Amino acid sequence: MKLIFKKNEAGDVEVTMFKGTAEIPFSYIEMIKAILAGEVLDRDFDESIPKEEQTQINDVLKEIETTAIETPEDDTGSEPDQTEGDEELPF
């Protein structure tokens, strides 16, 4: 998956997403699906994005990639321990 970053006329960052050769609207869900499927996120920055901002975007994408592929260690599928007094709660 390829992400292309550029600034619009208002100065906001816009992202164009390519899956294969097809351009699709940017979607965090599609991006995370691609990460979970093992796809590499290629990035390309328009000249309108300063180097400092490119670094920030890359840092955020790395954090998303790391978080998406981590597996929770504490998730054993077991029921949570019952806290003393839970049986007295009205709900």
HUURPE-V146989 format. One record per residue. N is the residue number from 1. OMEGA is omega in whole degrees, 0 to 359 (NA if undefined). Layout:
n	omega
N	OMEGA
N	OMEGA
This chain:
n	omega
1	180
2	177
3	178
4	183
5	175
6	177
7	177
8	183
9	180
10	180
11	178
12	178
13	175
14	181
15	171
16	184
17	175
18	174
19	191
20	178
21	183
22	175
23	179
24	178
25	180
26	179
27	176
28	181
29	179
30	179
31	181
32	175
33	180
34	178
35	180
36	178
37	178
38	179
39	176
40	176
41	174
42	182
43	175
44	183
45	173
46	180
47	179
48	180
49	179
50	182
51	180
52	179
53	176
54	179
55	179
56	179
57	179
58	179
59	179
60	180
61	178
62	179
63	178
64	179
65	180
66	181
67	183
68	184
69	177
70	174
71	181
72	180
73	184
74	182
75	182
76	180
77	181
78	179
79	176
80	178
81	179
82	179
83	179
84	178
85	181
86	184
87	182
88	182
89	183
90	182
91	NA
